[in-house]
Amino acid sequence: MELILDCTATPDGDIKPALEFATTQLSPKAFSNANFLERLEKTMALLVYPRESLDEDLAELIHPKMRRELAQEVNSAILAYQCDRRDSAIRHLVRMRSWAETSARDQKLAVPETFDMSLWGMGRNDENRNGFTASR
């Protein structure tokens, strides 16, 4: 929306950036979601019609109230996504490793008692590629 408003701010504004963004980033998502496609088509219509002659449905899109509501939807989606990922990726990997070790031991597979956990995968007193000594 902001890109469209920037592109159409002047009568001779270049709409190519908005078209390129819509084509590369938004249109692939529109094929799997009819509601998204409808909203995208409606929004892209803002490139065609002058702001002064927009019908009520299109004028609503550029109204500050609608833009605030959209910003709130985006923020809510981001927060919901972050809550779904409460655990960090490293914590998830450590849990997976622990599960794999336990499963292997339960199946009587040979599993070393300890694993090297240095950053560069080197053992104690080995030199890393920067010349520093890795230690535990």
Secondary structure as GFF3:
##gff-version 3
##sequence-region A 1 136
A	DSSP	alpha_helix	2	7	.	.	.	ID=ss1
A	DSSP	alpha_helix	16	21	.	.	.	ID=ss2
A	DSSP	pi_helix	22	26	.	.	.	ID=ss3
A	DSSP	alpha_helix	27	30	.	.	.	ID=ss4
A	DSSP	alpha_helix	34	44	.	.	.	ID=ss5
A	DSSP	three_ten_helix	45	47	.	.	.	ID=ss6
A	DSSP	three_ten_helix	51	53	.	.	.	ID=ss7
A	DSSP	alpha_helix	56	62	.	.	.	ID=ss8
A	DSSP	alpha_helix	64	84	.	.	.	ID=ss9
A	DSSP	alpha_helix	89	106	.	.	.	ID=ss10
###
